[in-house]
Amino acid sequence: MARKCEVLLRGEFLLFPFKKSVYDVEVTQKWISYENARNDYDEKHYILFGDVTGCRCRRSRTYDVSSCFLTVYHYPICIKSNGGKRSREKQTVTFDIHSSENFEENLRICQRWRNVIMSLSLSAKVHKEDIESCEVPLPRKLLVLINPFSGPGKALQIFQNGVSHMLEEADISFKLVVTEHAGHATEVMRSLDLSAWYGVVIVSGDGLIYEVINGLMSRSDWETAINFPIGCIPGGSGNALCLNINYLAGEPVDLNPILHSTFVLIKHRVIPMDLVLVQTQKTQLFSFLSITWGLIADIDFESERMRVLGASRFTLYFIKRVLSLRKYRAKISFLPVTPYDPDAKNQKERVRKFSKPRRFTMIRNSTTQNNLSSSVCENGVQGVYRRNGTAHSIQRFRSKSMPAVKDIDHDSQLTEDISGFEEHDNVMFSVDDTDECFSSSLPNGNPVKEDSTSTGSDNTFEEMVHTLSNDGQPIKASLLSPLEEEVPSNWVTIEDEFITACALYQPYLGPDNLASPESRLNDGQIHLLMIRSGIPKSALVNLFLTFETGDHVNSPYVEMVKVLAFRLEPSGTEGNIMVDGEHVDYGPIQGQVLPGIARIMGVQ
């Protein structure tokens, strides 16, 4: 904290509720600092802008009526005494601004500080010469969808008791819609005027997210609709997407998931997310999390009767299923990213790296993206931007995200009761809206650095390219053959007896289930997990105990292969197949990745 940074604002304020303690307060690009101006023994305190979620100007009804109070809400990561786990905790600091006997003059000073603090908390660059003209972003409104029956049935209570207060601190406006029946969220998203909203936030389990995504993809304007940002707060028994967003943002995943998910929602950037186009014999749908079959699908579906127990139902039903273990025969085919030998003795021998791994790229003309969300996609976006030398530009969806975990030491901060204050904010604000995502130029007009490779002719990859049409027709599965036909000749096929098989495209399937540690939100790949029969029950139990840490991928009983597309053809007629936790008809099923096509609210 001793590094020198340019001071943008400096002032002497009282620290509420202390009436006689004057503090030197400074604002730099990275933090707010304050220290007692009269006591050299008092340490300097810091509030990092990465932890700040809101800032308010207030007037007291009972205190000095001419003072204006500047309250900063921040959520630093603290180390818990019970086991040393990391978790964010709410802290507030309130400065008493009394530079004048006139309240309006004090309010003017307070609002200037607030504008700068909020802009910096949203990662905007503020220069000293722009202090007087600095303004926070214009307001955006969120549509909040809540399933009151999800999981233990506490989603509405979760939002009202915790989430709504944090959104109000951040001055993020929202409209609450409580779903009334299965499929309601799909109906809402299919007919919603997307231009009236910034994005949608789901307070539920993964089922409501599944409905929202498929509602957007069923619209005639699906190409632009799927860019509608989606945020989520855990409110069900299966909260895998929330868990993955927090995990990949470097946020703690084992304590206070509601607080951390709300924090990410407030601080978010819009990030691309892969979807998987799924085909069964009767329907085509879109998946964001996983397709499971065999043991894992049995546990997910057959434990529904124990939903009231929350996530613990999965553990209890796992024990039951292992005691009466089922085996399933099937033919599994896939298009691997790198050559794969299913008859090799171990995982290292099965997967062979070579100079040209396969990848799938979708391109589309940017003129079709009138409603593209304007927010930044940071860190690890590869091969996204390219011009074609004409008046129009094309967009390439082939991106990759990586987790960014940073441990930061925070000084403890003073908390106080700030009830009885009136609000005096002249401007509402919402989440960041400053940079273009997947466009040919940045907002300031500077062109994005060109991709040095030509579409479809990269010498590093065997690249399969699909051009999206702008005719309102459903997206085509360009990597898949019809289910009644044979798979393409460059696919690998395994016919055997299995305990389970899963197509995974997120790291976590649920709490304590790091099923695919190498998966990322937008790596353009499906991670296929297979466990064949022949594994002893004791080894199976020990194997599933390692899912919490992801060490199961090192087991000789586990096959993990990165693919672009797959097909599962079960031999029997009885069993379960789950898509994002939703039950689908048992029978042949196939899917292919759609890299970076959706948008979520997260942090990279």
N, C-alpha and C positions, 0 to 999 in steps of 0.2 A: 504493500500500500504506500510505500515511500516514493514511488515513481512520480516524477514531475509531469503534470498535465496542465494544459492551458486552462485558466480559471475563466469561466464564462459569466458567472454571477457571483457576487460577494455581498454579504450583508451581516448586520448584527441584530439578532432577534432573541427574544425570550424563549425558553423551552417550556411549553405548557406541561404540567400545571404549576411549574415553579415561577414565582412572580419576580424574583430578584436575581435569577441566574441568567446573565447575558452570554450568548454563544456566538462565536464567529462561524458563519455558515458559508460554504462555498459549493459551487456546482461546476464540475468539469464534464468532459465528454463521457466519462466512465462511471462517475459516482457523485453522490452528495456527501460532503464531510462537514462535521460540526464538532467544536470543542469549546470548553468553558473559557471565556475571554479573561476571567479574573482568577482562575485557579490553574496554575501550571502543573499540578499533580493529576489533573483530570485527563484521561487519555482521549485521543482523537477518535471519533466514531465515523464509520463509513456506511453508506447505503448504496449498494451496487445497482445500477440501472437494470441489469439483467434480472434482478429480483423485484423490481418495482412494478406494481400492477395498476395503481391508481393514485391520483393526487387531487385534493379538493380544497376549495376556498370556502371558509365558513365564518359565520358571525355568531357570537355567543348571546344567548338571551339573558344570562345572569352575570356574566363576567364583564370586563370592560367593554362597553358597547361600541367604542371607537376602534377597538382592535379588530384585525382580520386574521384568521387562523388558517395556516397552510398545513394540511394533514397529508402525509405521505404514507401509503399502504405498501408494504413490501413483505416478501415471503422468503427469507434466507434459508438455506439448508443448514440444519443444526444436527448435531450428533446426539442421539438418544442415549440415556444412561443405561437402558435395558438392552445390553448386547452391542452397543455402539453403532446402531443402525442410523442411516441418514434419512432425514425427513424435513420437508419445509414446514415452517411455522409462521403464522401471521404475526407481524409486528407493525406498530404504527408510531410515527413520530409527528408531533404537532408543534409548529413554530408560531409564536405570537408576534405578529407584525404590527408594530405601533410606532411607525416613523412620523406619524402626524396625529393631531387630535381629530382629524377629519376621517371618518370611516371610508368614504369614497376614494380618498387618496391611498389609504392603506390597501383597499381592495384592488386598486389599479396595480400596485406593486405585487400583490399576491398573485394576481392573474398572470402577470408577466413571468413570474417564477414558475407558476403552474404550467404555462404553455411550453416553456423550455424543458421542464422536468418530464412532462408527458411525451414530448417529441423524442427526447433522448431515451426514454423507457421503451419506445417503439422502434429503437435502432435507427432513428433518423439522424443525419448529420446536422449539427447546429453550429454556425460560425458566430463569432463574437459580434461582428458587424450586423448580423441579422437578428439580434436579440429582440429588438423592439417590434419587429415585424413577424416574429415567430408565432405560428399558429399550429394547433393540433389538427390531425386529420379530420375530415368531415365525417359526420356520423353515418354508420351503417347499421342495419337492423337484422337481427337473427331470428329465424323461425325455430322454436324449440319444440320438438316432438317427444312426448313422454308416453310410455306404455305402463300404465299403473299396475298391470298384472305380471310384469316381467319378473322372473326370479322369485325372490321372497315377497314381491309386491310392495316395495318401498321406494320405487322410482320417483313418484311425486313428492314424497316426504324428503328424499335426498335433495331434490332440486330446491324445494321451498326452504329447507333448513340450512343449506350450505351454499349451493351453487349460486342461487339468485343474489345472495348478499355480496359475493365476490364480483359478480357482473355489475351490480349496482355501484360498488366501490370504483370500478373501472369505467363507469358511465356507458356501459354497453347496453343498448336498448334491445328488447326482445318481445316476441309474442309467444304465448304458451298455447300449445294444442295438445290435448290429451286424446290419444287414439282410443277408439271404441270397439274395434273388432280386428281380427286377423286380416291383413291386407289393407288396412286403412291408410297406413303410411304410403303404400304404393299408389293408392288413389289420390292422395294429397299431392305427391310429387309429379304425378302424371298430368295434373291439371294446373299446377301452381304457376303463377306469373313470376318467373325467376328474376325478372328485372326489378322487382319491388323489394328484393331481399339481398343481403350480403351472402348469406349461407344458411345452412340448416344444422342444428345441433340435436343429437339424439341422446336422450337420457333413458337408457334401457339396456338390454343385452344385445348380442350380435344379431338377433333376429330382426330387429327394427332397422338396423343398418342394411341388412340384406334387402328388406322391402324398399328402402329409399333408393338404393343403387339400381335395383331392377325397375323401379318406377321411373327413374331418370332415363334408363336405357330403353324403355318401352315408348318413349315419346317420339314423335315424328322429327323433332329437332334434337335428337339424342346427341349428335356431334357437339353441339354447344352446351346442351343441358348437363352432360356428364362432367363439364368443367365447374359446375356449381359446387362450392366448397362444403365439405361435410366435416363436422366436429362431433365428438362423442364424450359422454360422461358415463361411468359405469353405474348401471342401475339394474342389472340382471344377474343371473348365475353364471353365464358365459360372457365375459367382458374382454374378449381377446384383442379386439382392435384398440381399445383404450390402453390395454396393457402394452401392446406393441408400440403405440405412439409414445407412451411414457418411456419405455425401454430404449427406443431408438433416439429419444431426445436427451438421454442421460439422466432422466428423472428417476428417483427411487420407485421401485415397483412393489415393495413388500409392506409399506406403511402408507396410510392415508391416501388411497388411490383416488378418491373423489377430489380431495384438495389438489393433488398433483395434476389430475386431468383438467380441472378448472383453470389452474395456473397456466398450463400449456395452451388451453383454449384462448385465454386472454393475451398471451404473448406470441401467438402462433404466426407462422408464415404458411402460405398455401403451397403444399407439396404434392408432386405427382405420386400416384399409387397405381400399381399394376392391378388389373382385373383378369379373371380367367373366364373365357367364353365356354360354357358347359352345354353339351348336347346329350339328351336322353332320347329314347325312342319316341317320346311324345312332345318334348318341349325343348326350347333353348333358353338358357338363363345365364346370369352373370354372378360370379363369385369373387369375394375379396379376401377370403381367409383360407379355406381348405375344402377338400373333398375326402371323406373318410369312408372306409369299408372294412368289414370284419370286426375284430375285437373293439377297436376304438369307436366305431360307429354304433356297435351294440351298446356300449357303455353310455354314449351320448343320448341315444334314443330311448332305450329301455329304462333309464333312470329318471325319465320325465315325471313319473309318479312321485318321485322324491324331491321335486323342484323346491319345495318349501325349505329344504335343508341348505339351499344355496350351492356353492361350489363343492362342498363336502360330499354331495351326492355322487360325484364321479369316483371318488376314492372308495366309497362303500360298495358301489356297483362293480368296480374293478375286481374287488375281492370275490364277489359272487361269481363273476364271469370266469375268473381264473379257475375256481373250484370246479366249474362245469365248462371246461374249455372247448370251444368250437373250432373246427377247421373248415376252410373254404377252398374249393378248387376254382381256379380262374386262369384266364389268359390275359396278361398285362403287356401292352405294347407301348412304346414311347419313342420320341425323337430326341436323342440325347444331345447335350451341348458339346460333349467330347465323346470319342469312341468308348463303348462300354461292352465288356465281355461278361455276360451273365454266368458263364461256366467257370470263371476264375475262382481260385481258392479263397481269396480275401478281397476286402474292399479296395486296397491299393492296386491290386492287379486287375480288378474289374474296370476301374476308371483309368484310362490312359490319356494323358495330356498330349496334345499335338499342336502344330503351329497355327491351325485355323479352326478354332472353336466356332460353333454355329451361333448365330443370333438372329432375332426377328425384329424387323424395323417397320413401323407404320409411318407413312408420310401423308400429309394433307395440306391443301392450299390454305394459307392463313386468312384468306378472304372469307372462309367459312366460319371464322372464329370471332364474330362480332361481339359475343358476350363473354369472351375469355376473361377469366378472373385476373385482375391486375395485382399480383403480389409476387414476391420473389421466391425462387427455388434455389436454395443455397447448397453449397458443398457437395461435390461428387456428381453433379449433372454432367454427363458425357455425351458428346456427339448430338447435341440437341438443336443447335442453331445452324441454319444454312440458307443462303440465298441461291436462286437459280439463274440470276442474271437478268430477270425480267421485272416487270412492275409488280409481280406477285412474289411472295416468298413461300417456301414450304417449311413444314414443321416435322421434325423427326422425333419420334417417341422411343427413346432408347436410353434410359437414365438409370442412375444408381445412387442410393442413399447409404450413408454410414452413420453409426451411432457416434455421438460426441459426448463422452462422459468427462466432466471436469469437476475436480474437488476444489472448493474454494473455502477459505477460512473467513468467517464472518464474526464481527464483534457483536456482542449482545446489545440490544437496543431497548430504549425506554418505552413502555406501553402505558396507556392512560385511558381513562374514560372520556370519550368525546361526545357523549350524549348531550342533548340540549343545544347543539349547534344548528344554525340555519344554513342551507346551501346557498352559495353565491357564485356559481359557475355560469358564465355567459355562453359557454360553448360546450356542446356534447362531442364525444369522440368515441371511436371504436378501434378495432384492430388495424394493423398496418395496411396501407393501401398505396404504396409509393412506387413499386417497381413492376416491370412487366415480366411475366412468366411465359416462356415458350413463344416469344415474339421476335421479330427481326431487328428490333432496336429497343434501346432503353428509353425511359420516359424523357430524359433530357435530350433525346435525339441522336445520341452517340450510337453508332452501329455496334452490335455484338460481335465479338471475335468470331471469325468464320471457322467452321469446321474444315479441317484440311483434307478430309476424305470425300470422295464422290459417293453419292448414294448408290449402294449396291455394288461398289467396286473397291471396297476396302481390302487391301492385301493382307490384313491381319485376321480377318474373319471370313467365314463362309456365311454371307448375309442373305437372308430371305426378306424381300421387301414387299409390302402390301400398301397400295394407295387407297386411302379412304375416299369414297364418293360423297358427293353433297346432294344426293337425290332423295333423302328422307327414308331410304330403304334400310332395313336392319343390317348391321355389320355382318360381313361374310367371314366364315371360318376358313381362311385361306390355307391353313396348315393341316386341315382335317379332311379325310375322305368321309363320305356318307357312312353311317353306322352299318348299313347292310353290305358295304363293300370291304375289301381287304385294306389293311393299312398300307401306306406307301412303302416302297422297297428299301428305303434308307432308314426305316424304323427298326428297333430291336424288339423282339417278342420273347416273353418268358411264359411258359405254361407249366403250372406247378400247384402245390397245395400251400395255402398261406394261413397265417394267424390274423394278419391285418395288412392293409396297404393304405397309404395316405398321400394325396397330392397337397403339398404345403407351399404357401407363398407369404407367410408371416412367421416370425420367430416363435411367438407364443401361441398355443392353442387355448390356453386358459391358465389360471393361477397354478404355479408350481409345475408347469408343463411347457418347458422350453424345447418344443418338438423339433424345430429347425433352426439351430443357432446361426447358420450362415444366411438365412433369408433376410431380405431387406424390403422396404416398402416398394421400391421400384428398381429391382435388379434385373427385370425382364426375364425371369426364370421361374420354373416350377421345380420344387424340390420333392422328388418322389421317394417316399420311405416305404420299405417292404420288409416284413418279417415272415419268413417261411415256416412251415410246420417242422416239427422235430426238435424244437427248443424245449428243454425241461421246464416244468412249471416253476421250480425254484429259481431257475435262471430268468424266467419271464418276470417274476416278481422283482428280483434284483434289478433287472433291466428297467422296469418302469419306475423304480425308485430313483434312477439316475436321470429321468426326464426333467427333474427340477433344475439340474445344472447343465443339461444338454450333453452329458457324457455318454448317453446311450449311442451316439453316432459312432463311437469308437468300439462298440461291441461287435464281435464276429457274427452275431445273429442278425444284425441290422444292415440292410443295403440302402444306401442313400445315393441317388443319382440326380443330377441337374438336367432338366429336360425343357423343351419348348412346347411340347404337346404330348398327350398320352391317351390311351384307351384301356378301359377295364371291361372285361367280358366274363362275368361270373358263370360258372357251369350250372349251378342249381337255381332253384326258384325261391328259396327262403334265405333271408338275410336283410341287412340294413345298409343303406348308403345315405350319407349325410352331406349336404352342401351348405357350408357356413352354419352348421348346426340345425339345418332344416331337412326333414325327411323327404326323400324323393323315391319314385318307383324303383323297385329292385330290378336290375337288368343291365344291359350294356350302357356304358356312359363314357364320354370322352370330353377332353377340354384342351384349349390352347391359350397361351398367355397373350394378353393385350397390354403391352408395356406402357406404363405411365399414363394411361388414358383417363383415370379418375383424378379427383383432387380432394385432399384432406387437409384439415387444420392441424398442423404439428410443428415441431421444431427439429431442425437438423444441426 
